[in-house]
Amino acid sequence: MKDGVNVPEKLKAGSDAWWATIKGPQYEQVGDRYQVTFWWRDPAGTAQTSPIRRVWIYITGVTDHHHNSAPQTLERLPHTDAWFWKTSLPATWRGSYCFAPSERDDDFPAAIFDLGMPDRTRLREGWRKLLPLAVADPLNPQSWKGGRGHAVSALEMPNAPEQPGWSAPAASWNAPQCIEWRSTLLNNRRRAWIFTTGGNAGSDRPLAVLLDGQFWAESMPVWPALTALTEAGKLPPAVYLLIDVIDNAHRGAELPCNPTFWQAVQQELLPQVQAMAPFSDRADRTVVAGQSFGGLSSLYAGLYWPERFGCVLSQSGSYWWPHRGGHEEGVILQRLKSGEIKPKGLRIVLEAGVREPLIFRANQALLSQLQQTQQSIFWRQVDGGHDALCWRGGLTAGLMTLWEPLVHAD
């Protein structure tokens, strides 16, 4: 033990030999939780040679703006190139994290650290400037490019819940086909991926539409997980359509309750895909799935076009929209309460993380309203935040839930 940090005996902290023993975050069980130590090696050396003044740590659902907690910075181990930070996490924890090294002391207003509950607007603004500089943990091989464009790394505690298909992915799978969708209605063009599983090429195959398709195609490819679950008989042979968002500006305009987007999908994209990979027109065989704005968009599609999209998989849906502050009801809840929307025969999987308070509360309010209807609703709360590392397991589990009647029928 040195300076309150566990280090391997007989090795000098910060030496090359010592760093060779560090394979990412270290953790040890303390009661029913785990004490976790994060490490970052300063490429510029010690405090005498490095311009780095802060190393901010962004842990989804722990130190991020969704959790609305004060920003946390690593501490330099004196006279070394080693920075560290400690926290305690539950045994079921799963989440992503990254580091944001900075040469400044004023990345956040001083007042943020003095208040019990930081101002959300100031917090978001500070992280908005820092995250483009964020880096994954170079000591952790489980890293990928996150949805905000910066690299992140994975951390899973020993009792984190199973993620179907991801823990035992298939070794081989059908090659996905990337096509270009030129939309007349939207006046733009984008990529879309078509992926099929199983040997059945008939027109009765179920269809799943995955929003933010570029993420599931490139940053965290979903093909091996879907193939493994199909081969195990837990998912039916199916057609998967992954739709690119183009960029964040288009995403913010097209996904939140945009009727033109969904009209374009139905009138332009689905016929193009069906000619290449036949699938069923039945609503009860069709899933639309998304996360955050995509979760909001998925339920919107099901509520307004239930004759086409009969199954909805919504993860961390942004049901606060368009009121980011969370002090007013989102538009979907308002329309349900007023009777403007009357759900018809949907199967809905609604998922949210307990560590994304605003979204969690909005989802619970929506769940309470939907439960007053005759829909088949499956609620799942996750011990995590606004995090693709959590969403990937919820995506496969949600598909299994929604298509369970098809698997049993086969």
N, C-alpha and C positions, 0 to 999 in steps of 0.2 A: 504494500500500500504506500503510495506517494502522493502527497497533496490531495488526499481524499479520493484518488483514482486507483483502481486495481491495475497493476502492471505485472507482467510475467517476472518472476524472480530471476536474478542473475543477468538481467538484460537492462541496459541503460535506456530509459524512456527517451524516445526520439531517435534512437540509433537505427540504422538500416536493419539490423538483426531483430530489433524490437518491432519495427513496423512490419516485418515479414510475418509476425505472429498475429497481426490484426487483420481479420477477414470481414470487416464490416462491423455493425453494431454488436457490442458484447452485452450479454444479459445473464442475470442470475435470479433465481426464484427467492422471493422474500415474502413469506406467508402465502397468500393466494394470488399475489401479483409478481411482476418481474421488474427488477431494477435494470434499466437499459442505459448503456453509455455509448454515445455516438462519438466518432473520431473523424478528424479531417487533418490531412497533412498539408502544411503551408509550402507550396512549391518555391517560395522565395526565402524560406528558412526561418530564422528566429526573429524576435521583435527588433533586433538590431539591424537586420537586413531586409525585412519585409515591410511593404507599405500597407498591408492589410490591418485594418483597425477593428473590424467586426466580421464575424462569420455567423450570419443569421441562419437559423434552422427552421425550415418550413415543413412541418409534419401535418399531413391532412387530418383534420379533426382534432388536433391537439394544439398546434401553435398557429394555425392558418386563420384567415379572415372569416371563414364560415363559422368557426368555433368562437370567434370574437374574443380572443385572448390576447394579452400583451405580447408583442414580439419577443422572441428569445434568441440570445446570441451565445455561441460557444465561448469557452474561456481558454486562453492559452496556458499550457503547462509551462511554467517558468523555464527560461533558458533553452527551450526546444522549439521544434517546428510543429508540435502537436497541439491541436485544439480539441476540446472535449465539451460535452454537455450531457447531463444526466436527467432522467425522468423515470417515472413509474407507470407501467402499462398493465392492463389486465391480461390474464393468460389467454384470452380469446382474441386478442388484438390482431388486426391485420391492417396495414396501411402503407402509404408511400411517403417518401420524404426527399428533401434535397437541401443543398447548402447554397447560401448566397454570400460569398465573400465580398467585402466592401472596404474601400479606402476612406470612407467617411464615418463620422460620428453622428451625423444628423439625418439619417435615412428616414427616421420617424420623428414627429414632433415630441418634445420632451413630455408634454401633457399626457400622451398615450400611456406612459409608464406610471403616471401618478394616479390614474383613475382605476377604480375597481373594474369597471366595464368600459373598455376603450371605445372611442367614437368610431363607428363602423365605416363611415365615409373616409376618415383620415387613415384608418387601417388599410382599407382597400387601396387607397391611393399610394401608400407607402409600398405595399407589396406589388402593386402594378408596375412601379418603377424598378423594383429589385428583381422580380422573377425573370425578366429577360436575361439577367446575368447569372441565374442559378445554374448549378452543376449537379450532376448525379454523384453519388458516392463512388469514387474510383476504386474503393476496396470491396465494393459489392457488385458481383456479376449480374445480379437480377435488376437490370436497369432498362428504361425505355423512355421514349419521348412522350411526355404527358399531353393532355388535351390543351393546355395553355401554351404549348410550344417549347417548353423547357424540359430538360431531362430530369427524371426522378428515379428513385430506387425503392425496392420492396423490403418490407419488414413484416415478418409473421411470427407471432408467438406460438409456443408448442400446441396450444389448444384452440387455435383458430379453426373455425368451422370448415368442413370439406367444401371444395369448389368442384362440382361435377365436371369431369372431362379435362380439367386443367392439371390435376395432380397426376393423371396417367394418360397423357395425350397420345393420339395415334402416331405411328412412325411414318405413315404415308397417307396421302389423301388426293382426291381429284384436284387438278389444277384449277383455280378460279379463273374466270374470264373477265378481263377488264374491258368495258365498252365505253363509248362516249355518248352521252345523252345531250342532244341539242334540243332545248325546249323553246317552242314558239311562244307559249303562254308566259313563261318567265323571262324570255329574252336573254337566255344565257346557255352555257354548256358546262358540263361537268363529267366526271368519271362515275361509273357505277360498276360494281363487281357482281358477277353471277357465280354462285357456288352451289353445287349439287352434292348430295350424299346418297349412298345406297345405289343399288342397281336398277331400281324402278325408274323408268323414264316416261311413265304414263302421265296423262293430263289430270290425274286425281291427286298428284303429289301436293302436300301442303306448302304454303309459301310463308316465309318470314321476311319482313322488310326491316332492315337494321339501319337506323339513322346514325349520323356521324360515322358513316361507313368507312371513311378513310382511316379512322383510328383502329377499327376492328380488322381492317385489311392490311395495315402497314405497321402501326405502332405496337399493337398487341394482337397478332393474327389469330383469328378464332377458328380457322380450319381444322387444326388437329384435335381441338376439344370437341367440336361438333361431330367430327368423323368418329372419334372414340365412343361417344355416347350413342351414335347410330349403330355402330358395330356391336355394341353391348345390348341393343334392343331397348334403350332408354329414350331414344328419339326416333321418330319415323323417318324413312328416306324423304328428303325434302329439297326444296329450292330456296336458297337464301339470296336476297337482293340487298346489297350494301350500297347506300347512296352517299356520295361525297357532299360536303357542305360548301365546297369551293373555297371559302375563307370565312373569318369571323363576322365580317360585315353581312355577308349573305346569310350566314347562320342566324344572326340576330334578327334579320328581317323575315326569313322564310319559315323558321320553325315555330315561333310563338303564335299559334292560332291564326295561321295564314291560309285562307280557303283556296287561293290561287295555286299555292304550292301543291296542295293535295289534289286539286283538279288536274294539274299537270302530271302528277304521278299516275293518276288513274287513266287519263286520256292519252298520254304520250308514252310514258316509260313502261308501264305494265304490259301493254300490247307488244312493245319492242322486245321485252324480255321473254314474254310468253312464246313468241315465235322461235326463240332460241332454246328455251328450256321450259317445256310445257308444265303448267301447274294448275291447281284447282281454282275455280272461281268462287267456291263456297266461302262464305264469311267465317264459318266456324272452323275452317282449316287455315285461315289467314291470320298471322300475327304481325302487328306493327310494334316495334320495340325501340326504346330510346332512353337516354339519360339526360338529366338536367333540362335544358330547353327541349331536348329530344323526348324526354318523358312527358312533358307538357304536350308536345305535338302529337305523340302517340295516342294519348287519351282523347285529344281533340279530334283526331281522325276517326277513332272508334265512335265517339259521341255523335258526330255529324254524318258519317258514312257507315253506319252499322251494317248495311247490306253488303259492304265490301270488306271491312275490317272488323271482324267479330271478336278477335282476341287482342288484348292490349297488355303490353309489358312496359310498365312505367317505373323507372328507377331514379330516385332523387329528383322527381319532377318539379320544375320551377313553378309551382302553383301560386306563388306570390305575385306572378306577373299580372299586370304591368307595374305593380307597386313594390319597388325594390325594398323599401324600408320595412315592409312586413306589418305595417299598422292597419292596412286595409285588406279586405278579402280580395283574392285574385279573381280574374274575370270568369274562369271556369266555375268556381264555387258560386259566384253571384248568379250566373246563368242557370245553374242547377237549382238554386234556391228559388229563383223567380219562376221556374217552370219553362223558361225559354228552351232549355235542353231537357229532353225526357229520354233517359237511357233505354235502349231496347236490346235485351237479350245478349249483352256482352259478357265475356269471361275476362276478368281484369286481375292482373297481378300488380300490386302497388307496393313499392319498396322504398324505404328511406333510412338514412343513418341517424342514430341518436346523437352523433357528434356534428351534425349540421343543423343546429337548432331551428333556424328560420324555416328551412325546407321541411324539417321533420314536423314542425307544428302545422305548416300548411298542408302537408300530406295527411296528417291525422284529422284535420278539419274536413278535408275532402272525403276521406274514408268514412267518417261519421255520416256525411250527407249521402254518399253512395249506398251505404248499408240500409238506407230507408227505401231503396228500390229493390227490384227482384233480380238484380245482377248476381252472377257468381263472382265473388270478390275474394281474393287471397292476399292477406296482408303479411308483410315480412319486414321487420325492423332489424337493422344491422348495427353491430357495435363497431361503427366506422364512420367516416366522413364522406365528403363529396369526392369520391375516389374510384378511379377505374379499376384499381386492384380489388376493391370490393365488388364493383359492378360486374366484373367478368364472371364471378361465381353466381351472382344473381341472374345474369343473362341466361346461362345454361340451365340453372334450376328453374327459372321462370318458363323457359320453353318446355321443359319437361312437365311442369304443372299444366300449362295451357294445352299441350298436345297429348296429355295422358289418355283421354278417351280414344284417340287414334291409335296409340300404342296397344291399348287393351283390345281394341277392335280387331287389330291385325293378329 
